């Protein structure tokens, strides 16, 4: 029974390490939208039509900024570092 629990514990550690890497990679790529969307939702829901239009325009601005972020060299370097730390490039 101890052997089975040890094996399950090791499997959970490997799966948890993989999931942590995936979450880190997701937030690295989408942090601009993750922080900006709640602000835009608040603006869009509290300020009638003007706020709704501003939220839609703001969404497209955030989408453009996020696309620019994912194309810059700093993002690529950080992504390579995460890939190396979590062994994503080995597969």
C-alpha angles and dihedrals in degrees: 000000000000090000092053091049091048092051091047090049091053091047090050091050092052093046091046091050090051092048091049089053092049092050091048091050092047094051092045090057100038107029093114093058093039091059098034102048097065090052091049091048091053091048092046095049099043104042106056118227096338090055092047092052091045090050093052092047089045090052092056090047090051090047090053092047090049091051090050090049092053090052099050125100095240091058091048091051092049091047091052089050091052091046090052095045095050097034095240094144092059093075 
